[in-house]
Amino acid sequence: MTDRVLETPNPNPPAQKEGTIATIKSLSSFEPQLNRSFFSILTNNTRNIPTGYGSLPVKILKNIFKHFDEDELIKVISPVCQRWRYAALQPELWKTLKVVGKSIPTTKICDRIWMFSKLEHVDIKNISDPSTVLRQISRNLRQLKSLKLRNLAIKEESLRRVIISCTKLQNLDLKGCDFRATRFFEELSYLKNLKSINFGGNSYLSLQNLVSAAVNCKSLEEFHLAVFDPLEERQVLRDEDCTFLLATFSKVKRISLDAVYLSNVTYQLLLNCKELEYLGFYGAQNITSEIFRRTREIMPNLEALKIRFPYEVRTEDVAYIFSDHSLPKLRELDLTGSKIDDAGILEISKSCPNVSKLILRSCKKVTDINAVLNSCTNLAMLNVAFCDQLMLNFDVPYGLKALFLGKDEKCLEFAENLLEIRPKLSTKICSSEYNKKFTSYKVMKSSEADLTVE
């Protein structure tokens, strides 16, 4: 299990903090490196001599450790000595808990929730017994502000306990969680501070549920429904439904919608939201070039733009919304399946200097991305999977942390070269153009090696 803070105060300069962590790591690894014979000659008196940082009062240690995130508390701070471990496990230092994987025992998860009663952010994915964990959350985490549950089969009763008990919730993310509900969406009214919800990927979700959520959460600033694929075929998201939702969510600033059955009508309503900061329109095959060009009007305020598969939008339209613009706020850009070409890439490089996440998946006309790589120095994630015409001769920026490629021979050869040059780069191989599944190249290669040995 890994634990990570979403937002941790960091008054120290990054270089100074890295130096501090390096010092602590040296302390935590010092004792095992000493010869055992050295310890055999130590007397009891020498063992009791104060050793500086190790003898500091717990109160002072807590004030120091509050500048580290949970991952550092566990991996770096705790191994130093018992006193440091005791201080590092104080509940007030733990604001975020992240749990991923069915291999983690439910009892261990529940113990953590009980121990760290001041948690404000909980992120849980793919665990074996979500009902028990949610029961523990409802009993202990009254200060909880953000709950993120992913890819879980959960019961309505478990969720109802949480929203009735954790009334300070501001963010509720249930993407990929299947559950039937009769009263849950009505009881969202208990959450007076709720600002963000994500209901995407629930196959039992109905339009009636969405209406109930809208009526009971009128103060929402963030609403995500990137995947709406209910079991009943007649239950699809249409323009008239979105008209009601957007009229009710009058304060919305961040929104993503499954746009497969939506048209220019809904897109125009979104463009009328002048304070919009995040726009996601997935499956945008029905919007026309004319209405898409109006995206330019809201671009200066956007932090994220995600338009996937806009089949009717022309190459020059994509370049137009970025041309002659300065878009320093834009951090995330997803143009999956668009007709953007090298001219559009050049416009992005000029107007979006601070982009950190760029998705060009299935953009068949792109051949050269060097302009973006040279100009967007904050780029941390790049997806160029299934860009069939792309020349894989670019230099990967040092700051890039994740690169997504297709599974053809050319991409695999490029991934192999990167493994030698940049072994710490996380290279992912996408399995299909029609879903989001991917495999780490390192894992894939090691699996192939195991098969060869067998």
Helices and strands as residue ranges (DSSP letters): H 14-28, H 30-33, H 36-40, H 44-47, G 52-55, H 58-65, H 70-72, I 73-77, H 82-88, G 91-93, E 96-100, H 106-115, E 121-125, H 130-140, E 146-150, H 156-165, E 171-173, G 187-190, E 196-198, H 207-216, E 222-225, H 239-248, E 254-258, H 264-271, E 278-282, H 289-293, G 294-297, G 299-301, E 304-308, H 315-320, E 332-334, H 342-351, E 357-359, H 370-375, E 381-383, E 402-405, H 409-421, E 426-430, E 438-440, H 441-453
